[in-house]
């Protein structure tokens, strides 16, 4: 093959990317409009806090008043963030600078200096006070000095915020007075930990993230103040966690004893309890330039990708036995992890997990606080967390893919439509009902608006170069120049064994040119595997002409054969132009003209119900249970007589580990309960056991086909073509009927079939999906007559790719028809796009 043909292949690979970008790309005006909307939203939230809540720590947006600790009902550990130090104002200050609200920033700094005290007799969370208050003071100090050095404003500022940060740092230091060096989880701002008046110091345990998320703020404080004691203590805590890792798996647990270093909870994941420990190892290297942190992160990251990451899922495993999953749900805090993977340069799993999170978000308008591995709501709360927006920003920055602008746009719309209230933005108590909760946490202002504003901003529109700073876990801005301000603290002799598997980004920053070598469609091709993760359907429609240049110097058959191998049907130019003579071979540069472009409209796919009919005595077919189908396995709608068999409960009932009653299941229809692992995993194990079919039964007791929409069970992101047995799903009430029958009678036989075949109902789909036929041909002057148009026939839309000679650059367009229909299996058939709303799964 000549070099020109390789160039052709490169341009052909870019075709999908070009169409994708033309559909999703935002104009400069659209981005500016969204950016202005984000500014208005911030002004509404911040202005509501200042009007109704200041100087209280938080705003209660439904009550339109401030939350003052001791005056409102106690919320338990959640209230440990409240220290009577105007938390929301401190947490928001550097956001004001980023959003160019400089007058408000200067006024906020003056209020903090004059009004805020840090010596109240109150017990606070060491972790939360560090990331929100100490980080907020440091971030605001950094912004103030930056503006001062530019001689733009803040000339009156005399490092007052840094002095307050140093004072707060000394008030947090007593928490580190333990035998291990791991900090107590709480401290009294006035009396410390061990003082009889402190009302704390009796705790024995802390979470891994609580102990391991101090190094950025404490090291920044040391290097800005010149007092190394803070960095020394934070580093010592990290050393202990590193030494206590499980050496066989290189994983850490979730909760650790602060006195003896024993693990109290040994479950290991990347969500709540551990999340920012991993984040701070990577970011400590970026901020401080110490390779010890990078080596530790790489070691942990290898273990995470080996045991915890099962794209698109991020599981929780046992640190000592990491092949064992410890729970069947994920929490929303892990949504930060794709952003961390972008910093690592590992974009493929980042894109996969982010797409899964987006599908869940689209289903519920917000990301639930926890959801199962089958994407059902586990905990329905949504306290306006910013982690998903954070990862969206980092993925857009790494890929430039406008898809992520559309994701950001959906976040903005959901906040305005479903969280906005007259006095700010209210958390969602349950995403299934949309009911609000009377809270607006400070991180909403500190993080959410930073990431959304940056997502829709160009670098030249910002007051400063954002790449000169690293985000803390609370999105406070710390300058990367800190690594050169003061030498790193001494005394760390922790051994670091070499990373087991090193790659291109183990010791270097990621590069877009390396991540996407000659493949600008990289991100989309990864996402497309997961667009139906929760079940979806839709049809495509045409849109106006799009056009771009394609230099094609090769007139041989190789390009034609390549197109044919992709499933693109080919016809001669004469046949497609109403019998005009074929054009002679054209040499030189051709243009590839996209005559019709594939888009979609969001339309729900109608789910055809199946049935489980109990046919053994005494039921004799009189009991018919409505069941849902699967998107894999045997298609019962094409089976004339259905599938018959006796039912037997699987052992274990979850079918998530080795089947122990395979002999009993042989040739029978297995019953398995939903949960703990994905439907496809259960189906594979049961099929290997020799079952004739599988009936999955919902967990709980209150779901039914009458009150909950049917859904299609989906695969696990991998191939499911090997699964051939029929699979149906019963909600819990219908499932209980079957279980009761099995308990009462020694043998129960059922028939699995479409419900309309049993009941005689004619259930039709609202719309027949259109098959899209892609046609490529070499065009000549006879074909390029302006205004030419041909009618589509047979309900099959056609995309025509015209290779037009350079010398024939007449403005023309038209729809071609072909007598040859593409086989849908070739890949030329249209599929619903990424933005198609999934068919909703039922809430538990």
N, C-alpha and C positions, 0 to 999 in steps of 0.2 A: 504494500500500500504506500502511495506517495504521501508526502507531507500535506498536500492539499486535502486529501481525504481525511486525514486526522483532524485537520482544521474544521472540515465539515462535521465530523462527529462531535467535536467540541461545541460548535454552534448548535447542533441538534440537541445536545444535552442541555444547552442553555435555553432551549425553546420553552420548556415547561416553566423555568424560572422567570423568563420574560413575561409570559402570560400571567403567572402568579403575581408578579410585581405590578403589572399594569392594572390588575383587578384590585389589589390590596393597597397600593401605594397611596399615601396621603399627599396632597398638594401642600405647598408652603402655607397657603391661607388656611387650610384645614387644620394643620398642626398648630398654627398661631391661635386659631379659634379655640382649640382644645386647651392649649396652654393658658389662655385667658380665663377659660372656665375653671381650670384648676386653681388659678390665683383667686378667683371669686369664691370658690369653695373654701380655700384656706382662710380668706378674710372672714367668711361666715363663721367658721369654727373658732378661729383665734379671737375674733371680735366678740363672739358669744361668751367665751371663757372670761375675757377681760371685763365684759359688761355685767355678767351675772355671777361669776364665781370668784374672781381674784379678790383677795389674796389666798383663797382656799387652794388646796392641792389639785383638785380636779373639778370639772364641770359635771353636773347632773343635768343632761340636756332635756329630759322630759319634765323635770321639776323646775328648770330654769333657775338653779341655785348652785352654790358650791358645796362640794363634799368636804366636811370637816370631821376629822377622826374623833370619835367619841360622841358626836352629836347625831350621827346616823347609825342605823342598825349595823352591828358588827358583821363583816363578811369573811371573817377568818383570815387566812394567810394573805388574801388579796389586799387587805388593808395595810400590810407591812410595807407597801410602797409609799404610804402617806406619812410624812414627817413634819407636817406644818411648816414646809419650806417653799410654798408656791411652786409645787412640782411642775405643773404644766407650763408655767412661764419659763422656768429654767430649761426644761426639755425642748422648748420651741425656739430658743434665741438664735441658734445658728441657721435654723430654717428660714427665719426672717431675712437673713443676709442672702442666702441662696436664691430666695424668691424676690430679691431686690426691694424688700420692704425696709429700707435703711432708716427712715425716720422712726418707724415702730421699733426697730432694733435698738437704736440709741436710747429711746425712751424705756425699753425693757431693761437694758443694762442699768440705767439709773435706778429703776424701781428695785431691782434685785440688790444692788449695792446698799440702798437706803432701807428697804423694808424686810429683807429676808434674814432670818437668824438660823443658825445651824446648831444651836446648843439646847434645843428643847428636850425635856424629859420624856422622850418617846422612843419606843423600840421599833427599829426599822430593819428591813432586809438588807444585808450587806451587799448582796448581788444587785438588787434593784437600785439601791442608793448609789452604788458605784457606776452602773451603766447610764442611769438617767440623770442624776444630780451632779456627781463628779464629772461624768462625761459631758453633760450640758454646760457646766461652768468652764471646762477646758475648751470645748468647741467654741463657745462664745468669746473666750479670751483670745483664741487664735484668730477669729474673725475680726475682733476689735483691733488687734495689733496689725492685722493685714490692712484694714482701712486706714489706720493711723499712719502706717508707713507710706501709704499712697498719698498722704496729706489731703485726703478727701473729706474726712470728718473724724470724730472721736479724738481730737487733739487733747481733750481734757482727761482722757483715760490714763490712769496710773497703775495698771495691773491689779486693780481691785478684785477682779474675778479670779485671778490666779491666786491671790492671797486667800480668798474664800475657799478655793479648791484645796489649797494646802491645809487649811484649817480642817476641812472635812476629811481629808486624807488621814490626818492625825486622829480624828474621831473614829475612823474605821479600823485603824491599826490594832486596837485591843482585841479585835476578833481573831487575829492571827496568833494569839497567845495560847497555843495548844502544843501538845508534845509532838505531834506529827508535822505541824506547820500548815495544815489545812485549816481554813478559817471557820469560826462559828457561823451559822447561817444568819444570826441576828445580833444586833448591837444596840445599846442605848446611847443615843447621841450625847447625852450629858454624863452618864455614869459608866460607860463602857460595857464590860461583860461580867467581870467577877465581883464587882462592887455589890454589896448587899442591897443597894437601892436600884440596881440595874434591871431587875425583873426578867433577866435572861441569863444565859450561861449554863443552863441545865441540859441543853441539847447535846446529843451524841453524834448525830448524822447530818450530812449535807449532800446536796446533789453534785454530780460531777461538773456540770456547767456552773453551778454556784461557786465552786472553788477554782475552776479553771478559766473564768471569764473576768479576770482582774488585770491581766498583764498590759493591755493597751492603755487603759486609763492610768494605772499606777506607774507604768514606765514613762508615759508622757508627762505625768506630774513630776516624777523624779528629774527628768531631763529639762523641763521648763523651770523648775524651782531650784535645781541644784542639790536636792536632798535624795540620795540614792536609796534610803530606807524603804521607800514604797516599792520600787522595782525589785529590790532584794526579796521582800516578802511575797510578792506576786509570783516571782520566778520560783521560789522555794515550793509554793503550792503546786505549780506545774510539774516540778521535779518529782514530787510525791506521787502525783497521778500517773506520771510516766513510769515510775518504778513499780507501781501497783497494777499496771496493765497485765492482762493475762498473757503470759509469754508465748503460749502455744498459738493463740489466735491473734495477738496484738490488738485485742479489743478491750474496752473498759466498760464497767457497769454503770448503773444510773445513780445509785446512792452509796456513799462510803462513810465509814466511821471516822470522825475527825481526830480521835485519840489514838487508835491503834492501826488505822489504815485498812481495816478489813472491809470487804464489800458486803453491803447490806442487801442491796438489790442487784442482781447479776444480769438483768436483761440489758441488752446492748442494741442501740439503734442510732439514728441521727436526729431524732426529734426531741421532745421535751425531756429535760434532765441531763442531756449530753450535748445538744446542738452546738452552742457557742463555744464549748471547749475545743472542738475541731476547728471552728471558724477562727478562733484566736491564735491557734498554732500557726495557721497559714498567714494571718494578717500580722502577727508579731514579727514574722520574718520580713514581710514587706515594709513594715513601719520601722523596725529596729535593725534590720540587716544582719541578724544573727542566724547562721545556717543551722544551729541546733534545732530551732523551731521548725524549720523546713524539713529536716531529716525526720523529726518525730511525726510531723503531719504526713509525710509520704509513707511512712511505715503504717500509720493508722489507715491512710486512704487505701492502700493496697488491701488491707483486711476488710475495709468497708465494701470495696468493690467485689471482693471474693465471697463474702458471707451475707451482707446486708442488702446490697443493691441487686435486685432482680428486676431489671427494667420492664415496665415503667414503675415498679413498686420499690419502696424502701421499707424493708421488714425490720422486725425486732427479733433478735436471736439471743440465745444463752451464751454469755461470754466464754464459758468453759467448754461448751458443746455447741459451736455456732451453726451446726447443721440443723438444730432444733429451733423452730419458730416458737416464740413464747406468747404471741397474741395475734389475733386476726384483724387488727385494725391499725391505722396510722393516724398520727395527730398532725394538726395543721402547721405546727412549728417547723416541721421538716421541709416546708415549702421554701425555706432559705437555701436548701442544699444545692439546687441547680445553679444558683448564683455563685456559690462557693466553687462548684465544679467549673464554672466559666473562668474564675481566677486560676484554677489549676490547669485549664486548657483542655479539659475532658468534656467536649461539647456534646458528643452523641448521647450519653446517658442523661446529661442535663436537659437536652431537648426532649428526650423520651419522658422523663419524670414530669417536666413542666407541662407537657401536653396532657398527661394523665390528670394533673392538677387542674388544668384549664377545663377539661371535660367535666370533672366533678363540680367545678365552680359554675359552669354554664347550667348544669342541672339544677343547682340550688340557689343561683344568683350570687352566693358567697361560698367561700370554702368553709365547710363545717369544722368545728374544733377537733373532731375526730370522725373518721369514716372507715368502713371495713375494707378489706382487700377485694371485696366485690362491689365497692363504691356505694354502699348504703350508709346512711347517717348513723354514726355511733353516739356522738355527742353533738347536739344541734346548735350550740352557741356559736356566735361569730362576733368577737369583741373588736371588730375593725382592724384585724391584724394586717401588717404590711408585707409579710414575707413573700407572698406570691407576687406582689408588685415589684419587690426588690429583684427577684429572679427574672421577671419579665424585662426589667431595665437592663440587667447585665446581659441577657441573651440578645436583646436588640443591639446593645453596644458591640457585642462580639460578632454578630452576623449581619447587621444592617437590614435584616429581613423585615419588611413592613408588616408582616403578619403580627409581629409583636406590638406594633402600634395599635392594631385592631384589638389585641388583647387588652392593652392599656385603656383604650377607649371604652371597652366593656366594663372595666373596673370603675372608671369615672361615671358611667351611666348607672351602674348598680348602686353606687354610693348616693348619687343624687335622687334616684327613684325609690330606693328602699331603705336608706339610712338617714337621709336628711330630715331634720325636724326644725321647727321655728327657732329653737335655741341651740343649734349646733348639729352634730351628727350623733345618732344613738346606736349603740351596739345592738346586735340582733340576738334575742334570747333563744330563738329556735328558727333555723333557716327553713324548716318545713312549714311553719305558720307565718313567718315574717314578723312575729311579735317583737317589739323593741324592749331593750333593757336600759335602765336609767344610769348609763355610764358612758363616758367618752374618755378613754385612757390617754395619758400624755403621749404614748408612743404613736398615736394616730397623727398628731401634729409634728412630732419629731422625725418620723420616718416616712409615712405614706405620701405626704405631699412633696418631700424631697425626691423620691423615686419617680413619682408621676410627672413632676415638673421637668426633671432631667430627661425623662423618656421622650418628651415632645419638644425639647430644646436643642438647638445647635450650639456647638462650643462657643462660637463667637457671640452668642446671645447671653452668655453667663458673665458675671462680674469678675470671675477668676477661673483659672484652669482647674477643672475638677480633678484632673489626673495628678495634680500635685498633692492630693489628699487621699487618705484611706478612710473608709467608713467604719466606725465602731459597730457593734451589734445593735446599738440604738441609733445608728446613722449619724452620729456626731463626727465632725470633720477634724481629723488629726493630720498634720503635715508630715509627709514622708521624709522631710529633711531632718526629722528628729534623730535619725540614725547617725547623722554627722555632728549633732550639737554637743553630745557628751559621749564618752566611751561607754560601752555596754557594761553592766554591773559584773563584777568578778565572782568567782567562787562556784561556778557550775561545772561539775566534773561528771555529769551523767553520761554514761556510755550510750552511744547510739549505734546500733548495728546497721549495716548498709541495707537500703531498701531492697527487698527481694526482687522486684521487677521494676526496673527503671525504664522510662520512656522519654520522648522528646522534651516533655515539659517538667521532668523531675527537678531540674535545676535551672529552668529558664522561664521567662514569661511567654504566654501564648501569643501566637502571631496569626492573624486572619489569613495571611497568604499561605501559611503552612496548614492551617485548619481546613481551608477550602481550595486545595490545589486543583485548578481547572474544573471546579465543580460548584458553581454558584447556587445550584439547587440542593445543596447538601442538607440544609435544615429541613426543607419541605419533604424530601424523600424519607427522612426519619420520622417526621410527624405523621405522614400518611399511614404508617402502620397502625397508628393508635387513634385515628379519627373516629372509628366506630367502637371504641373501647366500651362505651356504655350503651351501644345500640343506636343506630341512626339510619335515616334514609332520606332521599331527596332526588329531584330530577334537575336536569340542566336546561338552560335556555341560551339562545345566542345573544350576543351583544355586538355593537358596531365594529367596523374593521380596525385592526391594529396592524402595524407594519414595522419591520426593521430590516436592516441590511444583512445579507449573508454572502460573503465572498466565496464562491464555489468555482474552482478552476478545473476540477476533475469531472470530465464528461463521460467517464466509463460507467460500468454497471455496479461497481462496488457500493456507492451510496444507495442505489435503488434496492440492491439486495439487502443492505442493512435495514432500510426502512421496512422492507417486507418481513424481515426477521422480527421486527418490533410489532408486527400485527397490523401495520398500516396498509390498507388495500391500495393497489396500483392499477391504473388504467391508462390507456394511451390518450394523448392530447386530442386526437381526432374524435375518439369515442365520446369524450367529455364535452366537445364543442359543437355538437349537433351535426356530426358527419363531415366537418371540415377536414381537409387533408392534413396529415401529420406534419408537424414542423420539422425541418431538417435539424440536425445536431447543431447546437449552439455552443460555441466556445467563448471563454471569457468569464466575466463576473455576472452572477445571477443574483436576483433578489428573491428572498423567501417571504411570501406574503401570506399572512394569516387572515383568511377570508372570513371565518367565523370563529368566535372565541367561546370556550366553554365556561359558563358560570352556573349559578344555581339559585334556586329560591328555597327558603326554608319551609318544607312541607313535611309533616309527620308521616312516617311509614305506618300503614295499618297492620297491626299484629293479628294474624289469623289464629284464633283460639284452637287449642287441641283439647282432647278429652281423655280422662282415665275412667273407663266404664268397668264396673265390677260385675263380672258375668258368672261367677260361681254361685251355687246355692248358698243362702236363700235369696240372694239379690237378683240373680238372673237378668242382669242388664238394666234394672230399674234405677240403679244409682249411677249417675254420670257426674263426674267431677271436672270442672273447667280447669284447664292446665295451660301454661305458657310454653312456647317453643324455645329452641336454641338456634343460634346462627351457625351451628356446626353439628356434626353427627348426621344420622339418617333423616332425610326429609320425609316426614310422615304424610305430607300433603300429596306426595307422589306414590304412596303405597296404597294400593286399592283396598286391601283387606285389613290394614293395620297390623300391629304386632301384639301377639297374645302370649301370656306367661303367668306363672305363679310368682307372687311377690315374697321377697325375703329381705330382712333388714341387713344392711352391710355391717360388718364388724372390722374396724371401728365404724360407728354410725356416721362419723364425719367423712370417712373415706379419704382422710388426708395423710394417712400413713399406710404401711403394708397391710393388705387385706388378709385377715386371719381365717375367714370362713369361705375361701374360694371354692371348695368342693360343694358346699351347700348352695352357692350362688350360680354354679354352672348351669347355663341354659335358662336361668330364672331372670325375673325383673327385680333389680336391686332397689331398695329404698335407702336414701342417704340424706342427712340433714344439711342444710345450707350453713356455710361459715367455716372459718379457720384457714381455708385455702380456696383456690378458684375452681369454678365449675369444671374447667378443662382438665385440671389436675385430678379431680375426683373421677371424671369420666375415663381418663386413661387407665387409672388403677383398676377400676371396675371392669373395663373392657378386657384388660389383661387377665382378670379373674374368670372370664368366660361368660359374662352376663349377656342376656338377650336384649336388655334395655335398662334404663335408669330413670327412676322417679326421684327428683330432688324435692324435699319438703322444707318450707320456710321455717326459720327459728321463731320463737315466741308463740303467742297464742291469739293475737288479735288481727292478723292480716287475712284478707279473703278476696276472692276475685270480684265480689260485688262492690267492695269499698276501695279497692286498689287497682289501678290500671295494670293490665298485663304488660310484660316486657319480654324481650328476647334475651336469653342468656348468651353472653359473649365469651370469647376465648381469652387467653392470657397474654396476647401479644405475639406468641409464637405460632408455628403452623399447627392447625388442628385437622389437617386433611386425613390423618391416620385414624381419627375417631369416626367410626361407622355405625355404632349402635344408636338407636333412637333415645332422645333425652327430652324429658318434660319436667315442668316445674309446677308444684302445687303450693298455694299459699297455706298458711298454718291451719286455718279452719277446715279447708278441704282435706289437707293432709291428715288432720286428726280423725276425720271420718274413716279414712283408709287404715290408719293405725288401730282404731277401735275395732274395725272389722277383723284385722289380723289377730288382735288379742283375743277376740271372742271365738274365732273359728280357726281350726287347725290349718286350713288351706284356703287361700284367697287367690282367685285368678282374675286377671284384669286384661282389658284390651286397650291399647294405646292407638288413637286415631284422631283425625281432624274432627272437631266438634260438629261442623256443618254436615259431615257425612252421616253422623249418627242422628242428628236432630232434623236434618233436611233443610237447614238454613243455608241460604245462598249469600255468603259473605263476600262481597266484592271489594277490591281495592279501589280507592277513590281515583287514583290516577295510575295508568300504566307507565312504568319508567321508560323513558326514551333511551333507545340504543344510539350511541353516537358513533358515526362512521367517519373515520379520518381518511382523507384522500390526498395523495401527493402526486403531482404531475409536472412535467416540463411544459411551460406555456409558450405559445407563439403569438404572433400578431393577430391571428384569427380569434384567439381566446380572450384577448384583453380589450374588447370593445366596451366603451363606457356604458354603464347602465345595464349590462347584461344580467339577466336574472333567470333562474330556473326554479321551478316549483319542486318542493320536496315531496316524495311519494312514500306511501306505506308507513307513515309515522316515524320514519328513521331520519333523524337529522344528520347532516353531513358537514364535516370540516374539511375544507379544501386548502392544501398548502401548494401554492403556485410558485414554481421556480421560473422567474421572469428574466429574460435577457436584459442586460444592462442598457442596451441601446433602445429597448422598448419600454421607456419609463413613463408611459401614459398613465394618467390617473384613472384607475378602474377598480371595480369591485363587483362581486357577484357570488352567488351560492351555487356550488357544483353539485351534481347528483351522480350517483354511481350505481351501477347494476350489481355491484358486488358488496354484500354486507359483511362487515367485520365480525369475526368470531369474538364474542365478549371475553372469552378466556385469554385473548391475546394481549389485553391491556389497552386496546383502543376504545373500549366501551367507556362511556362517561361514568364518573363516580361522584357522589356528593362531596362537597368541599369541607375544608377544616372548620369553617364557620357554621356549618349545619348544626342546629340544636339537636342534641341526642334525645332519643325517646326516653322519657324519665323512668327510672327504676322506682319501685315503691318504697316509701319510707317504712321503717320498722314499726 
